[in-house]
Amino acid sequence: MTRSDPVAEPFPDNTDALLALGHALREAGYNFTTVTPATHAIVNARSQNAEARNLRDVVGWSRPFRAEILPAPLLALMREAGAVVEDGGILRPTVRFSSLDDELFAHSSYPPSATDAVFFGPDTMRFVGAVLAHLAARKTPVRRAVDLGCGSGAAGICIAKRSPGAEVVLVDINPAALRAARVNARLAGTDGVEARHSDMLRDVEGAFDLIVSNPPFMVDPAARAYRHGGGPLGAGLPLAVVEQAIERLATGGSLVMFTGAAIVEGADPFRDAVAEACGRAGLDWTYREFDPDEYGEELANAVYADVERLALVVVTVTRP
């Protein structure tokens, strides 16, 4: 077949059918670790990967495929869910499923180029790892938590699994993300999880014992919701998360945020801004570089002309 870049499809709006598809994939023993878009592009560009040969190739690697490679009942579920489209006699998946914490999470197919794409990748796994490390060290139970900018809902769902009886709210401004999060919460069987549309925390009331967030931190010319941080060097959204958390943390409550920081001539302006905001509010905070150098390819963009590296960071803010 002739290789071409597929047109991004919207995340389907059929919760029950996507849920049935997720259960069928689990019963089939499906497992897949989603890689970065850069790795995905390299692996899919190999000649032997022009077409899918098995289930992982289809709903993991997002490769075009012919109907006969999938069991008919599974393909019927994909059609019912809107998880596949016809493309010149070849079929193309519109949804991916990724494995994390012994669960499957539905999200947008590759490439995640749509402005409202629901992203899931290695940073999702790093973020969830930071949240789970916080939960393991936490001295008090979580009664009310919010996953701010939830995307697939992975972090909030993992919190709910470990906090029986807690109220967990998944909020996002992206309707596609909320559709995915609702599917994933039901697929994981998590009670007490609600997906709600909100611009930051504006449409959610009350204080929280735990706020978690993985806000975008890039400067993205396409302004894709999952990637564009806005503000100075992409720090706009991460700083907004800190500022809103300061107002909404319950006594003893914590913010756990996994994001990125642009380092300029050895200085970290984002860290300085976090320190200033927490100092004004009298909150305890920690800040550590999870990885000192990621997304180096972005530095070729003119907007990063003065940036020497992009670091991944974990920020924890606690109200004493």
C-alpha positions in Angstrom: 0.0 0.0 0.0 1.1 3.6 -0.4 2.0 5.2 2.9 0.4 8.5 3.8 -0.2 10.4 7.0 -3.7 9.7 8.2 -6.1 12.4 8.9 -6.8 12.8 12.7 -10.2 11.5 13.7 -12.2 12.8 16.6 -12.4 10.5 19.7 -15.7 8.5 19.3 -18.8 9.4 21.3 -20.1 6.0 22.1 -19.3 5.1 25.7 -21.1 1.7 25.8 -19.6 0.4 22.6 -16.1 1.5 23.5 -16.5 -0.1 26.9 -17.5 -3.4 25.3 -14.5 -3.1 23.0 -12.2 -2.6 26.0 -13.6 -5.6 27.8 -13.1 -7.7 24.6 -9.5 -6.6 24.3 -8.9 -7.5 27.9 -10.4 -11.0 27.4 -8.2 -11.4 24.4 -5.1 -10.8 26.6 -4.2 -7.5 24.8 -1.4 -5.5 26.3 0.4 -2.5 24.8 2.9 0.1 26.0 2.4 3.3 24.1 5.7 5.1 23.1 6.4 8.7 22.3 5.1 10.1 18.9 8.8 10.3 17.7 9.4 6.6 18.4 6.0 5.7 17.0 6.9 7.5 13.7 10.2 5.7 13.4 8.9 2.3 14.1 5.8 2.7 11.9 7.9 3.9 9.0 9.8 0.6 8.7 8.8 -1.2 5.6 7.5 -4.3 7.4 5.1 -2.1 9.4 3.2 -0.6 6.5 0.2 -2.7 7.4 -0.9 -4.3 10.6 -0.4 -8.0 11.1 -2.1 -8.5 14.4 -4.3 -6.9 17.1 -1.4 -5.0 18.8 -0.5 -3.5 15.4 -4.1 -2.2 15.0 -5.2 -0.8 18.4 -1.7 -0.2 19.7 0.5 0.9 16.8 -2.5 2.5 14.9 -1.4 0.8 11.6 -3.8 0.5 8.7 -5.2 -3.0 8.3 -7.3 -5.4 6.3 -10.4 -6.8 7.8 -9.4 -10.4 7.7 -6.6 -10.0 10.3 -9.0 -9.5 13.1 -11.7 -11.8 14.5 -15.1 -10.8 13.0 -16.7 -10.2 16.4 -13.9 -7.8 17.5 -14.0 -5.9 14.2 -17.8 -5.6 14.6 -17.2 -4.0 18.1 -14.7 -1.6 16.6 -17.2 -0.6 13.9 -20.0 -0.1 16.5 -17.7 2.0 18.7 -16.6 4.2 15.8 -13.1 3.0 16.4 -12.3 2.3 12.8 -12.8 4.1 9.4 -12.6 3.0 5.8 -9.6 4.5 3.9 -9.5 3.4 0.3 -10.2 -0.2 0.8 -8.0 -0.3 3.9 -9.3 0.0 7.5 -7.7 2.5 9.9 -8.2 2.6 13.7 -9.3 5.8 15.4 -8.6 4.8 19.0 -5.7 3.3 20.8 -5.7 1.3 24.0 -2.7 1.4 26.4 -1.7 -0.7 29.4 -1.0 0.8 32.8 -1.5 -0.3 36.4 -3.1 -3.6 35.2 -5.8 -1.6 33.3 -6.5 -0.6 29.7 -6.9 3.1 28.8 -8.5 4.3 25.6 -7.1 7.4 24.0 -6.6 9.0 20.5 -4.9 7.0 17.7 -1.6 7.9 16.3 -0.8 10.6 15.2 -2.3 12.7 18.0 -2.4 15.7 15.7 -6.0 17.0 16.3 -6.3 20.0 18.5 -8.5 18.0 20.9 -6.5 14.8 20.8 -6.6 12.7 24.0 -2.9 12.0 24.7 -1.4 9.0 26.5 2.3 8.2 26.5 5.4 7.8 28.5 4.8 11.0 30.4 1.4 9.6 31.5 3.2 6.7 33.0 5.8 8.9 34.7 3.0 11.1 36.1 1.1 8.2 37.5 4.2 6.9 39.0 4.8 10.2 40.9 1.2 10.2 42.1 1.4 6.6 43.3 4.7 7.3 45.1 3.0 10.2 46.9 0.0 8.0 47.9 2.4 5.3 49.3 4.1 7.9 51.5 1.0 9.7 52.5 0.0 9.6 56.2 -3.7 10.6 55.9 -6.4 9.1 53.7 -7.7 10.8 50.6 -11.3 11.6 50.9 -11.6 14.0 47.9 -9.3 14.2 45.0 -9.2 15.9 41.6 -7.3 15.0 38.4 -6.9 18.5 36.8 -6.6 18.3 33.0 -7.3 14.6 33.3 -6.8 13.6 29.7 -7.4 9.8 29.7 -8.2 10.0 33.4 -5.3 7.6 34.2 -4.0 9.3 37.4 -7.5 9.9 38.9 -8.5 6.3 38.2 -5.3 5.0 39.8 -6.1 7.1 42.9 -9.6 5.8 43.1 -8.4 2.2 43.0 -6.3 2.9 46.1 -8.8 5.1 48.0 -12.0 3.2 48.6 -14.9 5.5 49.3 -13.1 8.6 48.1 -14.7 11.1 45.8 -12.5 11.5 42.7 -13.3 14.2 40.1 -11.7 14.1 36.6 -11.8 17.5 35.0 -10.8 18.7 31.6 -11.8 21.5 29.2 -11.6 19.0 26.3 -14.9 17.1 25.7 -13.0 14.3 23.9 -10.8 13.8 27.0 -13.9 13.5 29.1 -15.4 10.9 26.8 -12.3 8.9 27.1 -12.0 9.3 30.8 -15.6 8.1 31.3 -14.9 5.0 29.3 -11.7 4.3 31.2 -13.2 4.8 34.6 -16.0 2.3 33.8 -13.5 -0.1 32.3 -11.4 0.0 35.5 -14.5 -0.5 37.6 -13.7 2.5 39.8 -16.6 3.7 41.9 -16.8 7.3 43.1 -15.2 8.7 39.9 -16.9 11.5 38.1 -15.7 13.2 34.8 -16.7 16.8 34.6 -16.2 19.7 32.2 -14.3 22.5 33.9 -11.8 25.2 32.8 -9.2 24.5 35.5 -11.1 24.3 38.8 -13.6 27.0 38.0 -16.6 24.7 37.7 -15.7 22.5 40.6 -16.5 23.5 44.2 -14.8 22.9 47.5 -11.4 21.9 48.8 -9.4 18.8 48.0 -7.1 16.5 49.9 -5.2 15.7 46.7 -4.9 17.6 43.5 -2.9 16.0 40.7 -2.1 17.4 37.3 0.1 16.8 34.3 -0.2 20.1 32.5 1.3 20.7 29.1 4.5 22.8 29.1 5.5 23.1 25.4 5.1 26.1 23.2 3.0 24.4 20.4 2.2 26.5 17.3 -0.9 24.3 16.7 -2.1 25.1 20.3 -3.1 21.5 20.8 -4.8 21.2 24.2 -2.7 18.3 25.4 0.6 20.0 24.5 0.4 23.8 24.6 1.3 25.3 27.9 1.2 29.0 26.9 2.7 31.8 28.9 6.5 32.3 29.1 8.3 29.3 27.4 5.2 27.1 28.0 5.0 27.7 31.8 1.6 29.4 31.7 -0.6 26.4 32.5 1.7 24.8 35.1 1.9 28.1 37.0 -1.9 28.4 36.8 -2.3 24.9 38.3 -0.1 25.9 41.2 -2.0 29.1 41.8 -5.4 27.4 41.8 -4.1 24.6 44.0 -3.0 27.1 46.6 -6.6 28.3 46.8 -8.2 24.9 46.9 -6.1 22.6 49.1 -7.7 21.3 52.3 -5.6 21.4 55.5 -3.0 18.7 55.0 -3.8 18.5 51.3 -1.2 18.2 48.6 -0.7 19.0 44.9 1.3 16.5 42.9 2.2 17.9 39.5 4.3 16.4 36.8 5.3 18.8 34.1 8.3 20.4 32.3 10.6 23.4 32.8 12.7 25.3 30.3 16.2 25.9 31.7 17.8 29.2 30.5 21.5 29.7 31.1 21.4 27.3 34.1 18.4 29.0 35.7 14.9 27.6 36.1 12.4 30.5 36.0 9.5 28.1 36.6 11.0 26.8 39.8 11.5 30.4 40.9 7.9 31.2 40.2 6.7 28.1 42.2 8.9 29.1 45.2 7.5 32.7 45.2 3.9 31.6 45.0 4.2 29.0 47.7 6.2 31.4 49.9 3.5 34.0 49.7 0.8 31.4 50.7 2.9 29.8 53.5 2.8 26.4 51.9 5.4 23.6 52.0 6.8 22.6 48.7 9.3 20.3 47.0 10.7 20.4 43.5 12.8 17.8 41.8 14.0 17.2 38.3 12.7 13.8 37.2 14.7 13.9 34.0 17.2 16.7 33.2 17.0 16.6 29.5 13.9 15.5 27.5 12.4 16.6 24.2 15.7 17.9 22.9 14.4 18.0 19.4 12.1 20.9 20.4 15.1 23.2 21.0 15.5 23.6 17.2 12.3 25.7 17.3 13.0 29.5 17.3 10.9 30.1 20.4 13.5 28.1 22.4 16.5 30.0 21.1 17.7 30.8 24.6 16.8 27.5 26.2 19.6 25.0 26.9 17.4 22.1 28.0 13.9 21.0 28.8 13.6 19.2 32.1 10.8 17.0 33.4 9.9 18.0 37.0 7.8 16.8 39.9 6.3 19.5 42.1 4.6 18.8 45.4 2.8 21.5 47.3 1.3 20.8 50.8 -0.9 22.9 53.1 0.4 22.3 56.6 
